[in-house]
């Protein structure tokens, strides 16, 4: 195996740990499950859909792990890659193929493909467009669509002594006009 080649085993081990602990809060990163092994192979393009499929990856995982084990260690991980690499990189020696497989993995992190993203389409746009709000909700936002905060949520008490919609507010002390 290409131990001292151009791939740094420390960075390969770091990528192994990231994938090993992906999706499991209790994982230490020292052992990888079959699900995470398949994710690593898919995210790092070891599964190409032609020469290597997810079935091949699962079979290799079963071969390298212990009989009763459900996880693989870093050493077993390297053995699994060494077994998959010649099939993925045809025409290269076993060492060159293993090195090429290492290069695909080094420095990679698990991707979050398929994670639900916030959408703003159709009904969501209409529901969140503050310019279309009516009634009491309209008073909660300014022209830019920004919330007014407490002023927009609560009625501010006017302590002038006049009723809310009284048109002659503030005219008590003025003298009536003479006709």
HULINCOR-V350202 format. One record per residue. N is the residue number from 0. SS is DSSP state (H for helix, E for strand, L for the rest). Layout:
[[N;SS] [N;SS]]
This chain:
[[0;L] [1;L] [2;L] [3;L] [4;L] [5;L] [6;L] [7;L] [8;H] [9;H] [10;H] [11;H] [12;H] [13;H] [14;H] [15;H] [16;H] [17;H] [18;H] [19;H] [20;L] [21;L] [22;L] [23;L] [24;L] [25;L] [26;L] [27;L] [28;L] [29;L] [30;L] [31;E] [32;E] [33;H] [34;H] [35;H] [36;H] [37;H] [38;H] [39;H] [40;H] [41;H] [42;H] [43;L] [44;L] [45;L] [46;L] [47;L] [48;L] [49;L] [50;L] [51;L] [52;L] [53;H] [54;H] [55;H] [56;H] [57;H] [58;H] [59;H] [60;H] [61;H] [62;H] [63;H] [64;L] [65;L] [66;L] [67;L] [68;L] [69;L] [70;E] [71;E] [72;L] [73;H] [74;H] [75;H] [76;H] [77;H] [78;H] [79;H] [80;H] [81;H] [82;H] [83;H] [84;H] [85;H] [86;H] [87;H] [88;L] [89;L] [90;L] [91;L] [92;L] [93;H] [94;H] [95;H] [96;H] [97;H] [98;H] [99;H] [100;H] [101;H] [102;H] [103;H] [104;H] [105;L] [106;L] [107;L] [108;L] [109;L] [110;L] [111;L] [112;L] [113;L] [114;L] [115;L] [116;L] [117;L] [118;L] [119;L] [120;L] [121;L] [122;H] [123;H] [124;H] [125;H] [126;H] [127;H] [128;L] [129;H] [130;H] [131;H] [132;L] [133;L] [134;H] [135;H] [136;H] [137;H] [138;H] [139;H] [140;E] [141;L] [142;L] [143;L] [144;L] [145;L] [146;E] [147;L] [148;L] [149;H] [150;H] [151;H] [152;H] [153;L] [154;L] [155;L] [156;L] [157;L] [158;L] [159;L] [160;L] [161;L] [162;L] [163;L] [164;L] [165;L] [166;L] [167;L] [168;L] [169;L] [170;L] [171;L] [172;L] [173;L] [174;L] [175;L] [176;L] [177;L] [178;L]]
